[in-house]
């Protein structure tokens, strides 16, 4: 795994804007985003995780490219990640906001309104060797 590709699915402009709006340090937000992506890759792995979400949620994959998945998950999934990564409520909120803003900038509003009770989550796919 190349550490630099962990954040490839996110625009730096989005990260900076969300950090400013949520009054968190940009570098700490980048670390939290990187830790979150690394956690999904390492345990249980991107493809396995998306497979599990497909079994749990109806049509959770909103978008799929060679570089990423965009999935819609229940807020409890985010809460579990926040607890596992020991993120403060403020930092977890900022991490979720980065995912939401990135999705708003890259998908149609129609894709996002199909399941209003779910929250988007961007999963960066590892580069092929």
For each residue, the residues with C-beta under 8 A, 3 or more apart:
1: 5 6 38 41 42 126
2: 5 6 126 127
3: 6 34 38
4: 7 8
5: 1 2 8 124 126 127
6: 1 2 3 33 34 37 38 41 124
7: 4 10 15 30 33 34 37 124
8: 4 5 67 68 124
9: 67 68 102 122 123 124
10: 7 14 15 33 98 102 122
11: 14 15 102 105
12: 15 16
13: 16 17
14: 10 11 17 18 98 101 102 105
15: 7 10 11 12 18 19 26 29 30 33 98
16: 12 13 19 20 26
17: 13 14 20 21 101
18: 14 15 21 22 29 94 97 98 101
19: 15 16 22 24 25 26 29 94
20: 16 17 23
21: 17 18 97
22: 18 19 29 90 93 94 97
23: 20 90
24: 19 28 29 90 91 94
25: 19 28 29
26: 15 16 19 29 30
27: 30 31
28: 24 25 31 32 91
29: 15 18 19 22 24 25 26 32 33 91 94 95 98
30: 7 15 26 27 33 34
31: 27 28 34 35
32: 28 29 35 36 85 87 91 94 95
33: 6 7 10 15 29 30 36 37 95 98
34: 3 6 7 30 31 37 38
35: 31 32 38 39 85
36: 32 33 39 40 81 85 95
37: 6 7 33 34 40 41 123 124
38: 1 3 6 34 35 41 42
39: 35 36 42 43 81 84 85
40: 36 37 43 45 46 49 123
41: 1 6 37 38 45 46 124 126
42: 1 38 39 45
43: 39 40
44: 48 49 52
45: 40 41 42 48 49
46: 40 41 49 50 69 123 124 125 126
47: 50 51
48: 44 45 51 52
49: 40 44 45 46 52 53 123
50: 46 47 53 54 60 61 69 71 123
51: 47 48 54 55
52: 44 48 49 55 56
53: 49 50 56 57 60 61 71 73 77
54: 50 51 57 60 61
55: 51 52
56: 52 53 60
57: 53 54 60 71 72 73 74 118
58: 115
59: 114 115
60: 50 53 54 56 57 71 72 73 118
61: 50 53 54 64 69 70 71
62: 70 71 72 103 107 111 112 114 120
63: 68 69 70 106 107 111
64: 61 68 69 70
65: 68 125
66: 125 128
67: 8 9 124 125
68: 8 9 63 64 65 122 123 124 125
69: 46 50 61 63 64 122 123 125
70: 61 62 63 64 103 106 107 120 121 122 123
71: 50 53 57 60 61 62 120 121 123
72: 57 60 62 114 115 118 119 120 121
73: 53 57 60 77 78 118 119 120 121
74: 57 77 117 118 119
75: 78 79 119
76: 79 80
77: 53 73 74 80 81 119 121
78: 73 75 81 82 92 96 119 121
79: 75 76 82 83 92
80: 76 77 83 84
81: 36 39 77 78 84 85 87 92
82: 78 79 85 87 89 92 95
83: 79 80 86
84: 39 80 81
85: 32 35 36 39 81 82
86: 83
87: 32 81 82 91 92 95
88: 91 92
89: 82 92 93
90: 22 23 24 93 94
91: 24 28 29 32 87 88 94 95
92: 78 79 81 82 87 88 89 95 96
93: 22 89 90 96 97
94: 18 19 22 24 29 32 90 91 97 98
95: 29 32 33 36 82 87 91 92 98 99
96: 78 92 93 99 100 119
97: 18 21 22 93 94 100 101
98: 10 14 15 18 29 33 94 95 101 102
99: 95 96 102 103 119 120 121 122
100: 96 97 103 104 119 120
101: 14 17 18 97 98 104 105
102: 9 10 11 14 98 99 105 106 122
103: 62 70 99 100 106 107 112 120 122
104: 100 101 107 109 112
105: 11 14 101 102
106: 63 70 102 103
107: 62 63 70 103 104 111 112
108: 111 112
109: 104 112 113
110: 113 114
111: 62 63 107 108 114
112: 62 103 104 107 108 109 120
113: 109 110 116
114: 59 62 72 110 111
115: 58 59 72 118
116: 113
117: 74
118: 57 60 72 73 74 115
119: 72 73 74 75 77 78 96 99 100
120: 62 70 71 72 73 99 100 103 112
121: 70 71 72 73 77 78 99
122: 9 10 68 69 70 99 102 103
123: 9 37 40 46 49 50 68 69 70 71
124: 5 6 7 8 9 37 41 46 67 68
125: 46 65 66 67 68 69
126: 1 2 5 41 46
127: 2 5
128: 66
129:
